[in-house]
Amino acid sequence: MQVPKNFLWGGAIAAHQAEGAYNVDGKGLSVADVMTAAGNFDERRITDGVKDGEFYPNHEGIDFYHQYPEDVKLFAEMGFKCFRTSIAWSRIFPNGDENEPNEAGLQFYDRLFDECHKYKIEPVVTLSHFEMPYHLVTEYGGFRSRKVLDAFVKFAKVVIDRYQHKVKYWLTFNEINNQTNYDRAFTLFTNSGVQIHKGEDAEAVMYQAAHYEVVASAKVVQFAHQLNPNLLIGAMVAFSPVYPATDKPDDVLKAQRAMQARFWFSDVQVEGSYPSWLRQYQAAKKFNLDITDEDLATLKQGRVDYLGFSYYMSFATAARPGEDEYYSYNEATDLVANNHVPQSDWGWQVDPKGLRYALNWMNDRYHLPLFVVENGIGAIDQLEADHQIHDGYRVKYLRDHIQQMKLAINDDGIDVMGYTPWSAIDIVSASTGQLSKRYGFIYVDRDDDGSGTMKRYRKDSFYWYQNVIATNGEKL
Ligand code: P53
């Protein structure tokens, strides 16, 4: 059993987790540059600018900024048809609010995309992947300000115009729905550049920031469609489905609300309007949001062409005794463990069948082509004395998930554009800042404290994936 002929096999990374060179060629600080490293179960700290004596793992990343020719060559050796990365906003507009872009930053992505095309690798580019210019945080409070909506659209127009003949596949906001978990500082900061002040209603702030983002996304879609009809612009959500913990009707309703709360973002981006429950909910909660008629018209005119999503794990939820009439969902407190699936070393619930569920759920709801733009497992790898890495657990994870994706394609008839596992190569973990939470097919000799040679080594999974691509998914 194979997948369609033109299927886009590849791998994914994000600029801030790989490039390093955080202050090179005019790049400004981004939100990723003020986050420290954490351990397995604690959170990265967000510092007030870059502080002496702190370690910021994204500052060097894996030095992809300088070593990309060697890395892209390795991607080509695996047979990648596409490669997903992001454009670091702060390379193009170092502060975010300049009038003119930074030409040196633009030239880097020219070189990178040219390098990809040398091997017939199609770039898939995310416009905003947890890397807003830090100046937009300190000056405007991130996406709580409409000015940042405009700054983002300006940035997006510059890069889409510049690379329209090199990049066909675009995604607007990476995992725009992580901020459903509005009580977690990391998600609001990385999605939206937002920090919550004492006494503020984080949920209301999230709905405002996310509104400006879906409007920005719609403006970008509109711009791209007018500029060049060959371009395809997608939305991108983290698809962790939320299952009801039991068959109790209250749990089922709670899980339904959780799904609505996690996926209203893509509802708006795909359908061009807010779902009815959310309008009622926002009014009942008296959030007092700046949502204009003009915004609502913009949303209708900027519907995405496809839906990209990440899939790592599934969640489960249970209703609380005396649940309120809204079945409101707070991701920080309302998730429960699912004892039917195992967990990764970082506590992520491993559930391959959830990927088939995800594809069917989105296909039923959105009727658009779907693109699996992230899937993978963070694990500790051992570099052996002979420079081999035996990562059978990674092969097993990916095999089990590809198997389910193939069932969704062949048995359920779903239009899946491609598959770009996370990550093409080891990079800095987004949530922990660790290098040791490894996802790649290519090992990078770098440790959590920044030591190591930065040398690249092929893992067992590298050769396995090479064969998966060569057989178009037949041999797993
Ligand atoms: P890390 C939360 C839930 C699912 C995916 O994550 C997530 C997050 C935020 O951490 O992030 C995505 O590195 C994200 C990538 C990230 C990858 O998943 O925290 O798009 O930037 O690296 C894996 O283990």
Residues whose N, C-alpha, C, O or C-beta is under 5 A from the ligand:
A	BS01	P53	A14 E175 A238 G378 V428 S429 A430 S431 T432
